[in-house]
């Protein structure tokens, strides 16, 4: 299945939020927030590079669960 962008700037593939987290897109898997899908996120810290899932509503503010004490990721 192909990774796709969402319909907003923050849910587009390639979006990097203020915490240096990269949005890699969605496959349409249902998220945990009302009417959301999960997005594959990647921490861009060179010493981390952790991948995790996030609801579309959270992409703009997510922090890495591994190195930035962010919330645990969801299935993506």
C-alpha positions as CSV (number, residue, x, y, z in Angstrom):
1,X,0.0,0.0,0.0
2,X,1.3,3.4,-0.9
3,X,1.9,6.3,1.5
4,X,-0.2,9.4,0.9
5,X,-0.4,13.0,2.0
6,X,-3.3,14.4,3.9
7,X,-5.3,17.4,2.8
8,X,-3.6,20.0,5.1
9,X,-0.1,21.5,5.1
10,X,0.8,19.7,8.3
11,X,-0.4,16.3,7.0
12,X,1.5,16.4,3.7
13,X,4.4,14.1,3.2
14,X,7.6,16.0,3.9
15,X,6.2,18.4,6.5
16,X,8.6,18.9,9.4
17,X,7.2,20.3,12.6
18,X,8.8,22.7,15.1
19,X,10.2,19.7,17.1
20,X,12.1,18.3,14.0
21,X,9.6,15.5,13.4
22,X,9.0,14.5,9.8
23,X,5.6,13.4,8.4
24,X,6.1,10.4,6.1
25,X,2.4,10.1,5.1
26,X,-0.6,7.8,5.8
27,X,-1.9,4.5,4.5
28,X,-5.4,5.3,5.8
29,X,-5.2,3.3,9.0
30,X,-7.7,4.6,11.6
31,X,-6.1,6.7,14.3
32,X,-7.1,7.0,17.9
33,X,-8.6,10.5,17.7
34,X,-12.2,11.2,16.4
35,X,-12.3,10.7,12.6
36,X,-8.5,10.7,12.2
37,X,-6.1,8.5,10.4
38,X,-2.6,7.7,11.6
39,X,0.6,9.2,10.0
40,X,4.0,7.7,10.1
41,X,6.4,10.1,11.8
42,X,10.2,10.1,12.0
43,X,12.4,11.9,14.4
44,X,15.1,13.8,12.5
45,X,17.6,13.9,15.4
46,X,20.7,12.2,14.0
47,X,21.2,10.3,17.2
48,X,17.6,9.0,17.2
49,X,15.8,8.6,13.9
50,X,12.9,6.8,15.7
51,X,9.7,6.1,13.7
52,X,6.3,6.1,15.3
53,X,2.6,6.8,14.5
54,X,0.6,10.0,15.2
55,X,-3.0,11.2,14.6
56,X,-3.3,13.8,11.9
57,X,-4.4,16.3,14.5
58,X,-1.1,15.9,16.4
59,X,1.4,16.0,13.6
60,X,2.1,19.7,14.0
61,X,3.1,19.5,17.6
62,X,4.4,15.9,18.1
63,X,7.6,15.3,20.1
64,X,9.6,12.1,19.7
65,X,8.6,9.4,22.2
66,X,12.1,8.1,22.4
67,X,14.3,11.2,22.8
68,X,12.0,14.2,23.5
69,X,9.7,12.6,26.1
70,X,6.7,12.8,23.7
71,X,3.5,10.7,23.9
72,X,3.7,7.1,22.9
73,X,3.1,6.5,19.2
74,X,0.1,4.7,17.7
75,X,-0.1,2.0,15.0
76,X,0.3,3.3,11.5
